Amino acid sequence: MSTPATLWSARAIAISSSGASNGVINVGGLKVHPEEVEAVINGHPDVHMSLVRPRKSPITGSLVVADVVLRDQPANGRLAQLQGEILRRCRESLTQHKVPTAIRFVPALAVAATGKLARHHA
């Protein structure tokens, strides 16, 4: 016979299991949906697209990091300025645990046949 505690435990396991498979990033017990952070980053006029992913951390479990593709190649010295602008947007729009700890500019991101970002960490 199942008790309420047993049913609750089974649901908690199912929820935590589904959280791991749907791409949610766990930062010290706080959840981050990558798409929410990507929407803020992609709102910058110089950003073509971004991919937010976890990076392992021995302290918090994971950290939020972002790979960013720019629309055009920036002028010399502009990358640091762009990084600051993107982080400022994130700090203004997101709670602290959702703000990327690192932004890496990349030439392209993997896209599946469906046109969606290929998320390898999920």
N, C-alpha and C positions, 0 to 999 in steps of 0.2 A: 504494500500500500504506500502511495506517495504522500508525504507530508508537505505542508506549505513550504517548509524550509528546503526540502528536496526539490520541489518544483521551482522555487526561486533560484536555487543553485544551478539547476539545469538551464534556466533562462539566462542567467548571468554568463554561464559558459558559452551559450549560443550567441549572445550579444557580443562578448569579447572576441569570440572566434570570427564573427562576421565583421567586426571592426578591423581586424587584422587583414581580412581579405578585400575590403572595399577601399583601401588606400588611406584610411584615416591615420594620421601621424599622432603618436602618443608622446607628449612632451611633459614628463614629470607627472603623469596622470591626467593632464589636460589634453583634450582632443583638438586636432587641427585638420580641417578639410582642405586638401591642397587646392581645390578649385576656387575656394574663397580667396586664398592668397594670390593665386594666379590672376583672378579678376582684377585685383588691385594693381598688380604689376603690369598687366596688359593694358591698363588704363593710361599708362604713361605714353605720350605721343611718339616717342622714339622706339618703343618696344613692339616687335612683331608678334612674338609669342613667348611663353615661359612654361617651365615645368618645375613644380615644387615637389620636393622629395625629402625623405628623412635621411639623416646622417646619424649613425650610432654615437651615443654618448654614454660614458660610464656613470655619469651623474644623473642625467634626466631620462635615460633610455634612448631618446632620439632628440635631434635638433632639426629645425626646419632650414633647408637650404634651397636655393633657386638657380636653375639654369635659364639664362635669358638670351633670346635671339633678337638682335636689333634690326630695325628696318633698313638702315644704311650703315656703312662703315663710318664710325665717328672720327673726327679730327684728332690729331695727337693730343694727349692729355685730357681728352673729354671723357674717357672711360671712368675715371675716378669721380668726376662730377656726376655722370649718369648714375653710377652706383649710389652716390649720396642722395640724389633726387628720388630714386626708386625706394631706398630705405626710408626716406622721409615720408613718402606717400604711405608706405606700409605702417609706419609708426602713428601716423595721423588717422588711419582707417581701421587698424586691427589692434586687438589686445596684444600685450607684450609677448606672450608665448607663441603667437602666430607670426611674428616678424622674423624674416629669415636672418640667420646668423651669418650667412655668407651668400653672396651673389656671384655667380660665375657666368661670364659672357661666352657663349658658344656660337659657332657658325650655323648650326642647324640642330633640330631635335627630331628624334625618330617619330614617325607618324604611321599609324596602322592603315590598312587598305580602306577602312571606314572613314578616314580623315581625322580620327581622334588621336590624341597623344598616346604613344606607347608607354605605358607605365610598368616598368620592370620590377619595381619594388613591391608591388601589390601581391 
